[in-house]
Amino acid sequence: MKLYEAMFIVNNNAAKENYEKVEAEALGCITRHGGEIVNTIKWDERRLTYEINKQKRGTFILCHFNAPHDAIGKIEKQCRLSEVILRVLIVVDTDGPEAKVAPSSHEDLGAEHRPGRDSGRYQKVRPEVAAASIEDLDDAGLSET
């Protein structure tokens, strides 16, 4: 049995009404097919990039579990048939269930990690680094001049 990580996006309205029932349905898809739950983490409610089954918001659930390889397809099929689960992504977990989870919003990040006016696509290069890079291209015969 391998360790897997699953991210469920569940119906936000159902999660607000009875989260325990929604979580039990999501985890039931795993346990029905021979999976063993290691841990689950409820992420917050978020606005979806695009509507899924006429839902604009979803609640995210992260789950680590052990399961045989042949059960993954059955688990995904069971999740697609569920009315509560909007989407699921299952991947092999390489960093283990104790790995740190990314913060859920910009408020959790420090000021140095927040996007701002100066954060663009282009990285500033010091003149001495740029000159050294051009010399390396000349040495390799790759320069245009």
C-alpha positions as CSV (number, residue, x, y, z in Angstrom):
1,M,0.0,0.0,0.0
2,K,1.2,3.5,-0.9
3,L,0.7,6.8,0.8
4,Y,-1.5,9.1,-1.3
5,E,-2.7,12.7,-0.9
6,A,-6.2,13.7,-1.9
7,M,-7.6,17.2,-2.3
8,F,-11.4,17.3,-2.2
9,I,-13.5,20.3,-3.3
10,V,-16.9,19.8,-1.7
11,N,-20.2,21.6,-2.0
12,N,-19.9,24.7,0.2
13,N,-23.6,24.8,1.1
14,A,-23.6,21.2,2.3
15,A,-20.4,21.8,4.2
16,K,-21.9,24.8,6.0
17,E,-25.0,22.8,7.0
18,N,-23.3,19.6,8.2
19,Y,-19.5,19.4,7.7
20,E,-19.2,16.1,9.6
21,K,-21.6,14.4,7.1
22,V,-19.7,15.9,4.1
23,E,-16.4,14.8,5.5
24,A,-17.7,11.3,6.2
25,E,-18.9,11.0,2.6
26,A,-15.5,12.1,1.2
27,L,-13.6,9.8,3.5
28,G,-16.1,7.0,2.9
29,C,-15.1,6.9,-0.8
30,I,-11.6,6.0,0.3
31,T,-12.4,3.5,3.1
32,R,-15.0,1.7,0.9
33,H,-12.2,0.6,-1.5
34,G,-9.7,-0.5,1.1
35,G,-8.0,2.8,2.0
36,E,-6.8,3.7,5.5
37,I,-7.1,7.4,6.5
38,V,-3.9,8.8,8.0
39,N,-5.1,12.4,8.6
40,T,-7.5,15.0,7.3
41,I,-7.2,18.8,7.3
42,K,-10.1,21.1,6.6
43,W,-9.1,24.1,4.5
44,D,-11.2,27.2,4.3
45,E,-14.1,28.1,2.0
46,R,-12.9,29.7,-1.2
47,R,-14.3,31.2,-4.3
48,L,-13.7,28.9,-7.3
49,T,-12.0,30.1,-10.4
50,Y,-14.9,28.8,-12.5
51,E,-18.3,27.4,-11.6
52,I,-18.4,23.6,-11.0
53,N,-21.9,22.1,-11.0
54,K,-23.4,25.7,-10.7
55,Q,-21.3,26.3,-7.5
56,K,-19.2,29.4,-7.2
57,R,-17.7,28.6,-3.8
58,G,-16.2,25.4,-2.4
59,T,-14.8,24.0,0.8
60,F,-11.4,22.2,0.5
61,I,-10.5,19.1,2.4
62,L,-6.9,17.7,2.3
63,C,-6.6,14.0,3.2
64,H,-3.6,11.6,3.4
65,F,-4.3,7.9,3.1
66,N,-2.8,4.5,2.4
67,A,-4.4,2.5,-0.3
68,P,-3.5,-0.2,-2.9
69,H,-2.7,1.2,-6.3
70,D,-5.7,-0.5,-8.1
71,A,-8.2,1.2,-5.7
72,I,-7.4,4.8,-6.9
73,G,-9.5,4.5,-10.0
74,K,-12.4,3.2,-8.0
75,I,-12.1,6.0,-5.4
76,E,-12.1,8.6,-8.2
77,K,-15.1,7.1,-9.8
78,Q,-17.0,7.0,-6.5
79,C,-16.1,10.7,-6.0
80,R,-17.4,11.6,-9.4
81,L,-20.7,9.9,-8.6
82,S,-21.1,11.9,-5.4
83,E,-23.4,14.9,-5.4
84,V,-21.5,16.5,-2.5
85,I,-17.9,16.2,-3.9
86,L,-17.3,18.7,-6.8
87,R,-13.8,17.7,-7.6
88,V,-11.0,15.4,-6.3
89,L,-7.3,15.2,-7.1
90,I,-5.3,12.2,-5.9
91,V,-1.5,12.0,-6.1
92,V,1.2,9.9,-4.6
93,D,2.5,11.6,-1.5
94,T,6.2,11.9,-1.5
95,D,6.8,14.3,1.4
96,G,4.7,12.4,4.0
97,P,1.6,13.4,6.0
98,E,3.6,15.5,8.5
99,A,4.7,18.0,5.8
100,K,3.8,21.6,6.3
101,V,0.7,22.8,4.6
102,A,0.8,26.1,2.7
103,P,-1.0,29.0,4.3
104,S,-4.6,29.5,3.3
105,S,-4.5,33.2,2.6
106,H,-2.2,36.2,2.2
107,E,-3.0,37.2,5.8
108,D,-1.0,34.1,7.0
109,L,2.0,35.2,5.0
110,G,4.6,37.7,6.2
111,A,4.8,41.1,4.5
112,E,7.9,40.0,2.5
113,H,5.8,37.3,0.7
114,R,2.8,39.5,-0.1
115,P,2.5,40.6,-3.7
116,G,3.0,44.3,-4.1
117,R,3.7,47.1,-6.6
118,D,7.4,46.1,-7.0
119,S,6.8,42.4,-7.6
120,G,6.7,41.8,-11.3
121,R,7.6,39.1,-13.7
122,Y,11.1,40.5,-14.3
123,Q,13.9,40.0,-11.9
124,K,16.4,42.8,-11.4
125,V,19.9,41.8,-12.4
126,R,23.0,43.6,-11.0
127,P,25.2,45.1,-13.7
128,E,28.2,43.0,-12.7
129,V,26.2,39.8,-13.0
130,A,24.8,40.8,-16.4
131,A,28.4,41.7,-17.7
132,A,29.7,38.3,-16.5
133,S,26.8,36.5,-18.3
134,I,27.6,38.3,-21.5
135,E,31.3,37.3,-21.2
136,D,30.3,33.7,-20.6
137,L,28.3,33.8,-23.9
138,D,31.2,35.3,-25.7
139,D,33.5,32.5,-24.4
140,A,31.0,29.9,-25.6
141,G,30.7,31.5,-29.0
142,L,27.0,32.1,-28.4
143,S,27.0,35.9,-28.5
144,E,25.3,37.7,-31.4
145,T,28.1,40.3,-31.7
